[in-house]
C-alpha cells in the first residue's frame, strides 16, 4: 500500500472558519481539516501535526478538550502514515504489536471477533468507532481508518461500562471539503497475496464533499497454505456544511471477511514448549466469516465561539459464523488396529454463530466559559445503546470415516488422525472429517440497553495548572435467554454504574508537564456478548437469582506521568507509572460456593511503567516507540492457591519501535521491531494455569521478537512504489494460548509485499 501525496494543516477547532482551495471562507468540515498539495508528505493526516508523519496532535473524540501533549492520561495514537508504513492491515495486527497490548483466546476455540488485552484486561467489547461503541464481535480492517487511538487505563468517563484496562477508538476517514483526489493502491506478494484499495474524495459543491473507500484482497496464511484470509469492504462518506454554523456528515460502512481459520499449534507439556512443525490440518469445509454493515449520521451546530452541540447516531448489524478444526497431540490407543501406542495428532471441531444488531446515539453540549480568570471547557453528554446478540451453534454431521482409536476424557473412541502409524501425514489429511452443517437454534439471546449521562470539565487556572474532572452514570437493563444442556434459563436484571476521572496537570514549561490521574470503571455480570452462561470468559456467573444480586466488578487506576515536546513540537515523549486494581472480580461458581458473596471474590493488580516516543526527530527521521514494563498479580481469590500468580496471556515486558528515514524526495525506508516477553495460558482476569507440584506455570507462550522492513520509491508526484517485508528473520512465534494449551495461535511467517500507488 502506498500513500496519498497530500499534507494536512493542524486540526481545526470546531466552529473555526477554513479557506477552501478557491480562497473562499467556509465552516471547517466535520472532524477533519483542509488539505494542501505537497510532494514530500504522503497522506492526508486529519489530526496530525504539520511536518510530521507519526505524531497526532489530538484525539478524534471531540469530548477530549486537551491536545495529546496536555491530556492527563496515557493515550497512544497511531497515525494513518504509521499504519501504512508498517504494512499491517487488520486491526488485530496493528494493536497486538503495541506495547502493553496482547491477544487472548476464546473459550473452546470461540472465534468471534478479535480479542485484545490492554494492560492485562480483556478489551474485546471495548472497541469504539468515532466515539460510539462498536459491539459487533467482528473482524476489523484499516482500509477506511484515519487513526487508531488506544486509551490506557480505565476509561469509563468516556466509554462507559467495561474498559478495565483501556479502550480502542478507531477514527473513520471522512469526506474533505476543498480537495479532490483519487488514489489507487494495488499490491501483490508471497502467499498468493493481493490487495487493492481505492480512495476517492470528490467535492460536489463548495459546501458538500463525498468520499469513497473500496477494498478487495486475499491471501493464504504464511506457511499455512490451506488457511486463508479474504476481505471485501466499502465506506461511503458525505460531508455537508450549509453555512457557517451547521456541519452534517454521514457514512455507510461494509466489510465482508471470509477466512479459512487456523487454530495453530498446541503445547507439548513434556517438552514444555509449543509444537513448532505442526502440519496444516484445516479441513476443506472450515470457515470463519464475518459480515458487518453500519450507518452513521453526525451533526454539529455552533452557536458561537464558546458553545456548540454535537450529536451522532448509528445503526448496525454483524453476522458471524465459524467452523474450525483443532489439533492435539495424543497417542493411539492399544486397541488401535494400525499402530497401537503410536504418537499422532487427532482433530476436533469448534463452531458457532452470532448475530448482532445495535443502535446507538450520543448527544454532547460543549461550552467554554471564563469565570474569575479560570478557563473552563464543559462537556455535558448523554449516551444510549441497545445491543441485541443471538448466539448459537451449528448442527454438525461428520461423514468421514474414522482412521484411528484414541483415548480422552470420555474414554476410548474412534477418532480422526492426520498422522499415520509411521508419523507421516496422510494424503487426505485435509478432508478427513467431511462435515456437513446447518445453522441451529439460538442458545443465548442477549439484550443490553444502556442510558448514560456524563459531565466533564477542563479547568485552566493559569499557564501552569490545569485540572480535568469527569463523572458518568450508566443505567442498564440486561436480559439473556440461555439454553444450556437442554435447560432454559432467563436472566433479567438492572443496575446503575457510577464512575469518575480526575486528572491534574502542572506545566513545567510551555513544552513539558507532569500529571497525576485517578480513574475508575465497572464491569457487569455477563457483559461479554459471546459467552451466554460461561462464567470464565466474561459470561454469566451464577444462577438468574445470583446474577441479579451480584455486584459489578470495580476497577481503579492511579497514574503519574510526564509529557515533553521537542524539536518545534514535532516529537512527543511520554512516561507514566501506573497501577490498576480490579476488585469484586466474578469467579466461576462451583459446588463449593454457598452464598452470593462468593460471586465477587476475585482481585488483581497490574503495576508498571510505560514509555512512548512519537513524531519527527529531524525532517528525515520519524519514530514511533512504545515500551511497557509491567507486573501482574492475583491478590484475592476464592481459591487461595491462585493468590500471587500472574494473569493469563499477559506479557511483563513489551516493546514496539518503528523508524522511518527519508533522505530526499525520492526514497524512504525503515524498519519496525515488536517484542513480547513470556506469557502463560489461562482464562481472562484469572490466574494463569499453574502446576503447584512442579512449581511452574502450566502453559507457556515463549517470548518473541519480530523485525519488519519497508521502503518507498517516489517515482513521480503521482506514482509511488513500496516494498514491505514482514518477519524478516522468519521467526517462529506464538501470540496466545488457550488455558489447556490445546491450541496456540501462530504468528505470521516471513512475507514480502510489493505495492504500486497511483494518484489521478
Secondary structure, 3 states (H helix, E strand, C coil): CCCCCEEECCCCCCCCEEECCCCCEEECCCCCCCEEECCCCCCCCCCECCCCCCCECCCCCCCCCCCHHHCCCCEEEEEHHHHHHHCCCEHHHHHHCCCCEEECCCHHHCCCCCCEEECCEECCCCEEECCEECCCCCCCECCCEEEEEEEECCCHHHHCCCCCCEEEEEEECCCCCCCCEEEEEEEEECCCEEEEEEEEEEEEECCEEEEEEEEEEEEEECCEEEEEEEEEEEEEEEEECCCCCEEEEEEEEEEEEEEECCCCECEECCCCEECCCCCCCCCCCCEEEEEEEEEEEEEEEEEECCEEEEEEEEEEEEEEEEEEEEEEEEEECCCCCCCCCCEEEEEEEEEEEEEEEEEEEEEEEEEEEEECCEEEEEEEEEEEEEEEEEEEEEEEEECCCCCEEEEECCEEEEECECECCCCCECCCHHHCCCEEEEEEEEEEEEEEEEEEEEEEEEEECCCCEEEEEEEEEEEEEEEEEEEECCEEEEEEEEEEEEEEEEEEEEEEECCEEEEEEEEEEEECCCCCCCCCCCHHHCCCCCCHHHHHHCCCEEEEEEEEEEEEEECCCCEEEEEEEEEEEEEEECCCCCCCCCCHHHHHCEEEEEEEEEEEEEEECCCCEEEEEEEEEEEEEEEECCCHHHCCCCECCCCCEEEEEEEEECCCCCEEEEEEEEEECCEECCCCCCECCEECCCCEECCEECCEEEEEEEEEEECCCCEEEEEEEECCCCCCCEEEECCCCCCEEECCCCEEEEEEEEEC
